[in-house]
Amino acid sequence: MRPNQNHTRTGIAAGRIIGIVGLLFLAGLGVGAIVSSMSEDGEAAARTRNAGSGASSGLASAGVAERFDVQSATPASQQPVVSGGRLTPSVVAAREVGPSVVTIRVIRTVLGRASVFDELLGRNTRRQASGLGSGFVIDDQGHVLTNHHVVRDAERMQVVDERGRIFAAEIVGSDEITDLAVVRIESGSVPIAPLGTSADLVVGEPAIAIGNPSGYQLANTEPTVTSGVISGVGRDIVSASEEVLYADMIQTDAAINPGNSGGPLVNADGRVIGVNSSIFSLSGGSEGLGFAIPIDRALRIAAEIIDVGRVRRPWVGLSVVSQSTEGYVRLPLVDQVAPDSPGERAGFRQGDVIERVNDREIRHNLDWDVALVDVGVNHVVQVAFRRDGREMTTELELEEIPSARADRVEVLTGLQMITVTPQIQQERSLFIEFGALIVDIADGVARTTNLRQGDVIYGINGNEVRSVDEAAQLFTYYARQPRGNGAVRVYVVRGDRRGSFDFQVGS
């Protein structure tokens, strides 16, 4: 932490992933990031885990399939005559989906590495950087599905189709946790991609990745096609450095290279089954370990972004952890049940073992998390669980997370907070049961105060803060005190640490 901070440990640090396996790259040219964890020796490490070979549960929300014209596996449409031996799955995929694939160019401001002279002279190390990714059109309104990390922090953006036509584009919405985003271009300008389902994938069937990995170094705007097979389904990628839900992913050995991010993964019938997202690599290039977001999840998230303007997070008030027991490597156990929550009303208790959500098998906590995300809020699911050796079932309602439903108060200009409740404490895994949680903070306020989103303020100038209203009253009081000139010392919990910050409030 920075100057004027006093820290004491208040919790148990998260466990670290041990052993070097490789690096997970977001497959965007100039827009991706290395996703890694730190081992006990301080070395970057990441690993993948097999969450089982079960396919995803299909389109969870009623109406999504109809909205996006999702089709079951059918023969590819008629094309110019090609001999049977040449009409391979790659040819079918390229013909059916290729015209719907676009390249997304973005410009963003990034921080450069400051030299000693830059620091001495106070020079600004910010610079403009370009990024490149892929996407594909999913409806007749011109909506393009891509990755969040492709368009993240974009200040300017262009979409280019396979013919080299340039379209103005705007971001409709973006979701960091699922790494998905929706961009809009002129409707009817680019064909709609034939959409399939990821619910019936078979390990070993052909898989074709389409996108633009060249960054126009080839002076071509047509997408590149690479082919392989579905190497696995239900794959989970473990990484402690990114708050991204890379779970229940499709694994393929079709080459996914930088620039392919956001492009479609296609089956042998020419239907989109996934959104290319990341690669697992030691060199930075494709090594046959590529991952795609299942199209069923991607379309549900896209529908939320288009219809609601944001992605609503499901919450049931249960903390589910993976625990090794005799005879099992991992079991998804209920660790906590929040009071006045859907989980409590459904009758769950600490120690219950989750087995299924609807017809979907749950083998560990990530399976549980992604099952809720795939279903979405305002739905009721059937949950099978085991208690003291007995098989039990119950109905569980998925609500939106409490922090999204809580009243936000702007306690200072550019600083929005909500009151910590038992439900919000459980949702955010907070190490304190009261206070005011920062849910939004302007960049300028963050620089001036050293506060961050996610901090919980529990004290101001020695006064305990138990709610957002108390925080607002105290800030207002000290801002009006001429003797103190608006000086405050704010006590916060950040993660599992406590600290304090000194700054001034008021004019």
Secondary structure, DSSP 8 states (H G I E B T S, - for coil): --SS---EE-S-------S---EEEE--BTT--EE-EE-TTS-EE-EEEE--S-------STTHHHHTTB--S------S---TTT--HHHHHHHHHGGGEEEEEEEEEEE----HHHHHHT---EEEEEEEEEEEE-STT-EEEE-HHHHTT-SEEEEE-TT--EEE-EEEEEETTTTEEEEE--TTSS----B--STT--TTSEEEEEE--STTTTS--S-EEEEEEEEEEEEEEE-SS------SEEEE-S---TT-TT-EEE-TTS-EEEEEEEEEESSSS--S-EEEEEHHHHHHHHHHHHHHSS---EE-SEEEEEEEETTEEEEEEEEEE-TTSHHHHTT--TT-EEEEETTEE--SHHHHHHHHHHH-SSEEEEEEEEETTEEEEEEEEEEE-HHHHS--EEEETTEEEEE--HHHHHHHT-S-SSSEEEEEE-HHHHHHH---TT-EEEEETTEE--SHHHHHHHHHHHHT-TTTTTEEEEEEEETTEEEEEEEE---
